[in-house]
Structure formats: C-alpha cells, structure tokens
C-alpha cells in the first residue's frame, strides 16, 4: 500500500530529505530551454522584486522633490503592480494544482 505521507513509498519519487539515495532511479526534472522550473520561477521572482524596488525608488524621489516626472513614476508603479498581481495569480494556480494533486486517490 502507498503511504501518501511517505514519498519514498511511491515508485520513482524520492524525498528531498532522503538525499536521493533510493533504490529506484529518478529522471531529471523536465527543462525548458535548458532551465528547470525552479530556476525559471526564481528568476521571475527576482524580476518582480526589482520592479518593486524601482517603483519604491521612484516614489521616494518624487516625494523628496528629486524628480518631477509624475507620469514616469506612475507608469513604473503600475508596471510593478501588474507584475505582482500576475505573480500572485500564478501562485494561486500553483496552490490550486497542489491541492488537487494532494487530494487525488491512488
């Protein structure tokens, strides 16, 4: 019987805590353009973070009088807001998929 709480009981899957020393070989994670999903996702997270920092810096410069380009600052803030909203939607979809997979009966 497969124990859903023990990943080692599922053929072909190893627990990250097991160090990968399982009797069944696992295939490498699928890649897109030579990159795995984790690195792709981490790159997108850092891009959103950079956009947030740029927006914060623009607002700070506007408030201190270092710039008078209101439209440019508002555009930067809106771009960061849209990127963050998209990131949150992706997170929500991933959590929904994880919940659905977790509730599957084997």
N, CA, C and O of each residue as an XYZ file, in Angstrom:
424
protein
N       0.842     -1.179      0.000
C       0.000      0.000      0.000
C       0.885      1.239      0.000
O       1.916      1.256      0.672
N       0.507      2.264     -0.731
C       1.275      3.503     -0.820
C       0.815      4.446      0.268
O      -0.374      4.729      0.415
N       1.784      4.926      1.029
C       1.505      5.882      2.092
C       1.652      7.287      1.513
O       2.757      7.650      1.110
N       0.573      8.108      1.450
C       0.669      9.433      0.840
C       1.573     10.383      1.595
O       2.024     11.379      1.029
N       1.851     10.101      2.859
C       2.718     10.979      3.624
C       4.187     10.601      3.487
O       5.061     11.368      3.890
N       4.469      9.439      2.929
C       5.836      8.977      2.763
C       6.146      8.923      1.277
O       5.719      8.001      0.581
N       6.894      9.918      0.787
C       7.196      9.982     -0.635
C       8.052      8.816     -1.093
O       8.020      8.457     -2.271
N       8.824      8.210     -0.183
C       9.676      7.092     -0.561
C       8.865      5.850     -0.900
O       9.389      4.932     -1.531
N       7.592      5.798     -0.495
C       6.768      4.633     -0.809
C       6.204      4.696     -2.225
O       5.629      3.715     -2.698
N       6.355      5.825     -2.907
C       5.865      5.981     -4.270
C       7.017      5.676     -5.223
O       8.062      6.321     -5.142
N       6.851      4.712     -6.119
C       7.939      4.350     -7.033
C       8.382      5.527     -7.887
O       7.554      6.244     -8.449
N       9.701      5.723     -7.982
C      10.262      6.765     -8.832
C      10.352      8.123     -8.190
O      10.831      9.063     -8.823
N       9.906      8.268     -6.939
C       9.950      9.562     -6.260
C      10.789      9.415     -5.011
O      10.624      8.469     -4.241
N      11.691     10.363     -4.821
C      12.492     10.374     -3.606
C      12.175     11.629     -2.824
O      11.870     12.674     -3.399
N      12.247     11.523     -1.546
C      12.030     12.673     -0.679
C      13.248     13.573     -0.736
O      14.367     13.068     -0.831
N      13.075     14.889     -0.683
C      14.226     15.779     -0.688
C      15.111     15.563      0.538
O      16.297     15.892      0.511
N      14.546     15.016      1.604
C      15.323     14.792      2.814
C      16.103     13.488      2.779
O      16.979     13.269      3.616
N      15.796     12.617      1.819
C      16.455     11.322      1.781
C      17.821     11.381      1.133
O      18.558     10.396      1.156
N      18.174     12.524      0.554
C      19.476     12.656     -0.071
C      19.550     12.012     -1.438
O      20.627     11.950     -2.031
N      18.443     11.536     -1.947
C      18.411     10.969     -3.276
C      18.953      9.555     -3.347
O      19.153      9.053     -4.453
N      19.200      8.893     -2.245
C      19.727      7.537     -2.230
C      18.593      6.530     -2.174
O      18.438      5.831     -1.173
N      17.810      6.448     -3.218
C      16.726      5.478     -3.230
C      17.073      4.358     -4.193
O      17.953      4.503     -5.041
N      16.392      3.267     -4.059
C      16.675      2.112     -4.894
C      16.174      2.313     -6.317
O      16.695      1.700     -7.249
N      15.164      3.169     -6.494
C      14.630      3.384     -7.829
C      15.220      4.651     -8.415
O      15.233      5.691     -7.757
N      15.710      4.577     -9.648
C      16.287      5.782    -10.247
C      15.190      6.769    -10.608
O      14.072      6.381    -10.945
N      15.519      8.029    -10.534
C      14.582      9.070    -10.922
C      15.155      9.814    -12.109
O      16.370      9.967    -12.229
N      14.286     10.270    -12.976
C      14.749     11.032    -14.131
C      14.918     12.481    -13.710
O      14.263     12.940    -12.774
N      15.794     13.203    -14.396
C      15.959     14.611    -14.054
C      14.690     15.392    -14.333
O      13.856     14.986    -15.142
N      14.559     16.513    -13.653
C      13.375     17.339    -13.834
C      13.304     17.848    -15.266
O      14.334     18.174    -15.856
N      12.098     17.922    -15.838
C      11.961     18.442    -17.192
C      12.452     19.887    -17.262
O      12.282     20.658    -16.317
N      13.054     20.236    -18.378
C      13.591     21.578    -18.526
C      12.970     22.265    -19.723
O      12.498     21.621    -20.659
N      12.981     23.579    -19.674
C      12.536     24.402    -20.782
C      13.717     25.272    -21.166
O      14.223     26.044    -20.352
N      14.148     25.143    -22.397
C      15.312     25.886    -22.880
C      16.526     25.669    -21.990
O      17.311     26.592    -21.770
N      16.684     24.460    -21.480
C      17.843     24.131    -20.667
C      17.749     24.572    -19.221
O      18.736     24.479    -18.491
N      16.595     25.048    -18.782
C      16.442     25.525    -17.408
C      15.293     24.790    -16.749
O      14.280     24.504    -17.387
N      15.450     24.485    -15.468
C      14.367     23.817    -14.760
C      13.354     24.845    -14.257
O      13.614     26.049    -14.268
N      12.209     24.354    -13.820
C      11.109     25.219    -13.410
C      11.492     26.093    -12.219
O      11.109     27.261    -12.153
N      12.237     25.532    -11.292
C      12.619     26.283    -10.096
C      13.447     27.511    -10.463
O      13.170     28.607     -9.977
N      14.455     27.342    -11.310
C      15.287     28.493    -11.669
C      14.493     29.518    -12.473
O      14.697     30.722    -12.321
N      13.584     29.041    -13.332
C      12.726     29.952    -14.082
C      11.854     30.773    -13.137
O      11.731     31.988    -13.288
N      11.250     30.097    -12.162
C      10.388     30.776    -11.208
C      11.177     31.753    -10.333
O      10.710     32.858    -10.054
N      12.364     31.345     -9.905
C      13.190     32.235     -9.079
C      13.616     33.477     -9.860
O      13.690     34.566     -9.292
N      13.896     33.328    -11.152
C      14.236     34.483    -11.985
C      13.064     35.452    -12.077
O      13.246     36.666    -11.994
N      11.860     34.909    -12.249
C      10.679     35.778    -12.327
C      10.434     36.487    -10.998
O      10.049     37.657    -10.979
N      10.656     35.780     -9.883
C      10.505     36.407     -8.565
C      11.482     37.564     -8.402
O      11.115     38.621     -7.890
N      12.713     37.369     -8.832
C      13.700     38.445     -8.699
C      13.353     39.618     -9.612
O      13.603     40.769     -9.252
N      12.776     39.347    -10.795
C      12.353     40.434    -11.673
C      11.231     41.255    -11.036
O      11.256     42.485    -11.089
N      10.257     40.585    -10.441
C       9.162     41.292     -9.770
C       9.714     42.099     -8.601
O       9.298     43.236     -8.380
N      10.636     41.523     -7.861
C      11.259     42.237     -6.745
C      11.987     43.485     -7.241
O      11.900     44.542     -6.617
N      12.704     43.367     -8.359
C      13.417     44.511     -8.921
C      12.430     45.600     -9.357
O      12.684     46.786     -9.146
N      11.308     45.201     -9.962
C      10.302     46.187    -10.358
C       9.724     46.902     -9.136
O       9.474     48.106     -9.182
N       9.513     46.164     -8.047
C       9.011     46.778     -6.815
C      10.024     47.787     -6.261
O       9.648     48.868     -5.810
N      11.292     47.429     -6.300
C      12.340     48.347     -5.814
C      12.403     49.608     -6.665
O      12.555     50.709     -6.136
N      12.285     49.452     -7.992
C      12.296     50.613     -8.878
C      11.105     51.519     -8.599
O      11.245     52.742     -8.598
N       9.941     50.935     -8.363
C       8.745     51.722     -8.063
C       8.918     52.467     -6.743
O       8.589     53.649     -6.642
N       9.437     51.768     -5.729
C       9.674     52.417     -4.431
C      10.663     53.569     -4.552
O      10.470     54.632     -3.961
N      11.720     53.348     -5.320
C      12.726     54.399     -5.515
C      12.116     55.590     -6.254
O      12.397     56.739     -5.913
N      11.281     55.324     -7.266
C      10.633     56.408     -7.998
C       9.710     57.223     -7.100
O       9.703     58.451     -7.178
N       8.943     56.566     -6.261
C       8.054     57.270     -5.335
C       8.868     58.089     -4.349
O       8.518     59.229     -4.046
N       9.961     57.506     -3.844
C      10.819     58.228     -2.899
C      11.402     59.483     -3.550
O      11.426     60.549     -2.935
N      11.870     59.355     -4.794
C      12.438     60.507     -5.499
C      11.374     61.567     -5.774
O      11.659     62.764     -5.718
N      10.156     61.133     -6.068
C       9.066     62.071     -6.312
C       8.702     62.812     -5.030
O       8.474     64.022     -5.055
N       8.647     62.098     -3.920
C       8.273     62.705     -2.646
C       9.340     63.660     -2.112
O       9.019     64.629     -1.424
N      10.598     63.390     -2.426
C      11.674     64.258     -1.935
C      11.981     65.395     -2.899
O      12.834     66.234     -2.611
N      11.292     65.436     -4.046
C      11.486     66.517     -4.989
C      12.674     66.320     -5.913
O      13.062     67.262     -6.605
N      13.262     65.144     -5.953
C      14.411     64.884     -6.825
C      13.987     64.704     -8.278
O      14.820     64.785     -9.181
N      12.713     64.464     -8.510
C      12.196     64.348     -9.875
C      10.803     64.964     -9.927
O      10.096     65.035     -8.921
N      10.430     65.404    -11.116
C       9.088     65.938    -11.283
C       8.351     65.204    -12.401
O       7.357     65.705    -12.928
N       8.836     64.019    -12.760
C       8.226     63.196    -13.799
C       7.181     62.271    -13.176
O       7.431     61.088    -12.945
N       6.019     62.833    -12.913
C       4.944     62.086    -12.249
C       4.470     60.928    -13.122
O       4.250     59.824    -12.623
N       4.315     61.170    -14.407
C       3.820     60.120    -15.308
C       4.781     58.934    -15.360
O       4.350     57.781    -15.395
N       6.068     59.217    -15.364
C       7.069     58.144    -15.385
C       7.008     57.311    -14.105
O       7.083     56.084    -14.156
N       6.872     57.975    -12.964
C       6.795     57.268    -11.683
C       5.512     56.446    -11.617
O       5.535     55.294    -11.182
N       4.396     57.027    -12.044
C       3.131     56.290    -12.029
C       3.177     55.080    -12.963
O       2.621     54.028    -12.646
N       3.836     55.229    -14.107
C       3.997     54.097    -15.019
C       4.818     52.982    -14.394
O       4.494     51.805    -14.547
N       5.883     53.353    -13.689
C       6.720     52.364    -13.018
C       5.953     51.657    -11.909
O       6.064     50.442    -11.745
N       5.176     52.424    -11.150
C       4.383     51.839    -10.068
C       3.319     50.896    -10.637
O       3.096     49.815    -10.094
N       2.663     51.301    -11.726
C       1.629     50.452    -12.328
C       2.232     49.174    -12.898
O       1.634     48.104    -12.788
N       3.414     49.278    -13.507
C       4.089     48.102    -14.049
C       4.426     47.116    -12.926
O       4.244     45.909    -13.082
N       4.918     47.632    -11.794
C       5.238     46.777    -10.652
C       3.972     46.151    -10.079
O       3.983     44.989     -9.672
N       2.886     46.910    -10.046
C       1.614     46.398     -9.529
C       1.072     45.266    -10.400
O       0.588     44.260     -9.883
N       1.152     45.429    -11.712
C       0.666     44.392    -12.629
C       1.531     43.136    -12.523
O       1.011     42.021    -12.518
N       2.839     43.317    -12.441
C       3.748     42.168    -12.311
C       3.473     41.410    -11.020
O       3.475     40.179    -11.013
N       3.237     42.129     -9.933
C       2.957     41.475     -8.658
C       1.617     40.752     -8.696
O       1.492     39.648     -8.166
N       0.615     41.369     -9.321
C      -0.705     40.721     -9.450
C      -0.603     39.434    -10.258
O      -1.216     38.427     -9.905
N       0.168     39.465    -11.341
C       0.367     38.269    -12.150
C       1.082     37.194    -11.344
O       0.719     36.019    -11.414
N       2.082     37.584    -10.590
C       2.810     36.637     -9.744
C       1.878     35.992     -8.724
O       1.969     34.789     -8.482
N       0.995     36.764     -8.132
C       0.054     36.219     -7.154
C      -0.937     35.266     -7.818
O      -1.315     34.262     -7.214
N      -1.364     35.557     -9.038
C      -2.265     34.658     -9.749
C      -1.570     33.338    -10.076
O      -2.177     32.272     -9.979
N      -0.300     33.413    -10.461
C       0.463     32.192    -10.725
C       0.590     31.378     -9.448
O       0.429     30.158     -9.470
N       0.876     32.040     -8.342
C       0.973     31.340     -7.056
C      -0.356     30.671     -6.710
O      -0.377     29.521     -6.272
N      -1.450     31.380     -6.903
C      -2.767     30.814     -6.599
C      -3.053     29.576     -7.458
O      -3.577     28.580     -6.960
N      -2.710     29.645     -8.741
C      -2.924     28.491     -9.627
C      -2.054     27.312     -9.207
O      -2.508     26.167     -9.226
N      -0.806     27.585     -8.828
C       0.073     26.509     -8.369
C      -0.453     25.872     -7.087
O      -0.406     24.652     -6.933
N      -0.954     26.695     -6.168
C      -1.506     26.153     -4.923
C      -2.765     25.341     -5.193
O      -2.980     24.310     -4.555
N      -3.609     25.791     -6.136
C      -4.798     25.017     -6.507
C      -4.402     23.671     -7.103
O      -5.010     22.646     -6.793
N      -3.380     23.676     -7.962
C      -2.924     22.423     -8.567
C      -2.350     21.496     -7.506
O      -2.607     20.292     -7.528
N      -1.575     22.046     -6.577
C      -1.009     21.235     -5.500
C      -2.120     20.620     -4.641
O      -2.060     19.441     -4.291
N      -3.119     21.416     -4.311
C      -4.242     20.922     -3.503
C      -4.986     19.819     -4.243
O      -5.360     18.808     -3.647
N      -5.198     20.011     -5.530
C      -5.894     18.993     -6.318
C      -5.089     17.694     -6.382
O      -5.652     16.609     -6.245
N      -3.803     17.799     -6.584
C      -2.946     16.605     -6.630
C      -2.929     15.913     -5.272
O      -2.989     14.686     -5.194
N      -2.848     16.689     -4.219
C      -2.815     16.132     -2.867
C      -4.100     15.372     -2.541
O      -4.065     14.402     -1.784
N      -5.215     15.791     -3.092
C      -6.497     15.158     -2.804
C      -6.811     13.973     -3.709
O      -7.850     13.330     -3.560
N      -5.905     13.682     -4.656
C      -6.123     12.554     -5.562
C      -6.054     11.243     -4.789
O      -5.252     11.082     -3.870
N      -6.891     10.341     -5.175
C      -6.878      8.993     -4.595
C      -6.017      8.108     -5.487
O      -6.150      8.117     -6.711
N      -5.150      7.359     -4.863
C      -4.263      6.471     -5.627
C      -4.745      5.056     -5.527
O      -4.135      4.154     -6.101
